[in-house]
Amino acid sequence: MRIENEQLPFAGEPFSFLVTDAVGKTSIDVYIDAKPLRYIDCPDPPCYEMVMIPSRARGSVLRIIATDFVGNKEEVAFEIAGTDPIKSVPDLY
């Protein structure tokens, strides 16, 4: 099982991720530091998910734990950045 993402988490922004290669119903727990942010039941993987990162979460750790029907477990952790540098660049056109 794998947890994949295309970008890092930024405070005040949505964060998308994908759980692949899971077997059957998959439970996903999302935490910021040790505090639960969201619990997700995915009945039919792959699981395309999105969570909103609180605006005051800069410097905290986003942790995602996925457990599938047969007990496979995968965990990833990311430090939450302050702002998305791409979105902070002014549009010149």
C-alpha positions as a LaTeX table, in Angstrom:
\begin{tabular}{lrrr}
\hline
Residue & $x$ (\AA) & $y$ (\AA) & $z$ (\AA) \\
\hline
Met1 & 0.00 & 0.00 & 0.00 \\
Arg2 & 1.18 & 3.53 & $-0.75$ \\
Ile3 & 0.11 & 7.06 & 0.12 \\
Glu4 & 0.93 & 9.42 & $-2.75$ \\
Asn5 & 0.73 & 13.19 & $-3.11$ \\
Glu6 & 1.81 & 15.72 & $-5.70$ \\
Gln7 & 2.46 & 18.72 & $-3.46$ \\
Leu8 & 3.45 & 19.51 & 0.09 \\
Pro9 & 0.83 & 20.70 & 2.60 \\
Phe10 & 0.46 & 24.45 & 3.10 \\
Ala11 & $-1.35$ & 26.20 & 5.93 \\
Gly12 & $-4.81$ & 27.41 & 4.89 \\
Glu13 & $-4.85$ & 25.30 & 1.71 \\
Pro14 & $-6.45$ & 22.00 & 0.67 \\
Phe15 & $-4.15$ & 18.98 & 0.58 \\
Ser16 & $-4.91$ & 16.09 & $-1.79$ \\
Phe17 & $-3.55$ & 12.58 & $-1.56$ \\
Leu18 & $-4.14$ & 9.12 & $-2.97$ \\
Val19 & $-4.03$ & 5.74 & $-1.23$ \\
Thr20 & $-3.14$ & 2.98 & $-3.71$ \\
Asp21 & $-2.58$ & $-0.78$ & $-3.62$ \\
Ala22 & $-4.89$ & $-1.22$ & $-0.62$ \\
Val23 & $-6.94$ & $-4.41$ & $-0.21$ \\
Gly24 & $-10.65$ & $-3.86$ & 0.43 \\
Lys25 & $-12.17$ & $-1.30$ & 2.77 \\
Thr26 & $-9.48$ & 1.11 & 3.92 \\
Ser27 & $-9.51$ & 3.36 & 6.99 \\
Ile28 & $-7.58$ & 6.62 & 6.81 \\
Asp29 & $-6.71$ & 8.72 & 9.86 \\
Val30 & $-5.39$ & 12.26 & 9.36 \\
Tyr31 & $-3.72$ & 14.16 & 12.21 \\
Ile32 & $-2.11$ & 17.52 & 12.73 \\
Asp33 & 0.51 & 16.93 & 15.39 \\
Ala34 & $-1.35$ & 14.51 & 17.70 \\
Lys35 & $-4.83$ & 16.01 & 17.11 \\
Pro36 & $-7.26$ & 14.18 & 14.82 \\
Leu37 & $-8.20$ & 16.24 & 11.75 \\
Arg38 & $-10.31$ & 13.73 & 9.81 \\
Tyr39 & $-11.29$ & 10.06 & 9.71 \\
Ile40 & $-12.11$ & 8.57 & 6.31 \\
Asp41 & $-13.61$ & 5.19 & 5.36 \\
Cys42 & $-12.79$ & 4.30 & 1.77 \\
Pro43 & $-14.88$ & 1.30 & 0.66 \\
Asp44 & $-13.24$ & 0.74 & $-2.73$ \\
Pro45 & $-9.57$ & 1.76 & $-3.24$ \\
Pro46 & $-7.84$ & 3.58 & $-4.79$ \\
Cys47 & $-8.86$ & 6.34 & $-2.39$ \\
Tyr48 & $-8.71$ & 9.92 & $-3.69$ \\
Glu49 & $-8.94$ & 12.21 & $-0.66$ \\
Met50 & $-8.59$ & 15.85 & 0.28 \\
Val51 & $-8.32$ & 17.60 & 3.65 \\
Met52 & $-8.25$ & 21.31 & 4.45 \\
Ile53 & $-5.15$ & 22.37 & 6.38 \\
Pro54 & $-6.02$ & 24.96 & 9.04 \\
Ser55 & $-4.48$ & 28.39 & 8.46 \\
Arg56 & $-2.66$ & 28.36 & 11.82 \\
Ala57 & $-0.99$ & 24.98 & 11.27 \\
Arg58 & 2.34 & 26.30 & 9.93 \\
Gly59 & 5.24 & 24.27 & 11.34 \\
Ser60 & 2.97 & 21.46 & 12.54 \\
Val61 & 3.20 & 17.87 & 11.31 \\
Leu62 & 0.51 & 16.43 & 9.04 \\
Arg63 & 0.36 & 12.65 & 9.56 \\
Ile64 & $-1.70$ & 10.27 & 7.42 \\
Ile65 & $-2.19$ & 6.65 & 8.45 \\
Ala66 & $-3.99$ & 4.19 & 6.16 \\
Thr67 & $-4.97$ & 0.64 & 7.19 \\
Asp68 & $-6.64$ & $-1.75$ & 4.77 \\
Phe69 & $-8.98$ & $-4.71$ & 5.30 \\
Val70 & $-6.18$ & $-7.29$ & 5.68 \\
Gly71 & $-4.15$ & $-5.18$ & 8.11 \\
Asn72 & $-1.60$ & $-3.59$ & 5.77 \\
Lys73 & $-0.60$ & $-0.22$ & 7.19 \\
Glu74 & 1.13 & 2.80 & 5.66 \\
Glu75 & 2.06 & 6.08 & 7.32 \\
Val76 & 3.47 & 9.34 & 5.97 \\
Ala77 & 4.26 & 12.63 & 7.67 \\
Phe78 & 4.93 & 16.12 & 6.32 \\
Glu79 & 5.82 & 19.42 & 7.92 \\
Ile80 & 3.18 & 22.01 & 7.04 \\
Ala81 & 4.62 & 25.05 & 5.24 \\
Gly82 & 3.41 & 28.61 & 5.73 \\
Thr83 & 2.36 & 29.58 & 2.21 \\
Asp84 & 2.43 & 28.07 & $-1.24$ \\
Pro85 & 5.23 & 29.92 & $-3.08$ \\
Ile86 & 3.52 & 29.42 & $-6.45$ \\
Lys87 & 0.31 & 31.09 & $-5.23$ \\
Ser88 & 2.21 & 33.97 & $-3.61$ \\
Val89 & 3.80 & 35.06 & $-6.91$ \\
Pro90 & 1.76 & 37.94 & $-8.38$ \\
Asp91 & 0.08 & 37.35 & $-11.70$ \\
Leu92 & 1.86 & 39.54 & $-14.25$ \\
Tyr93 & $-0.68$ & 39.10 & $-17.04$ \\
\hline
\end{tabular}
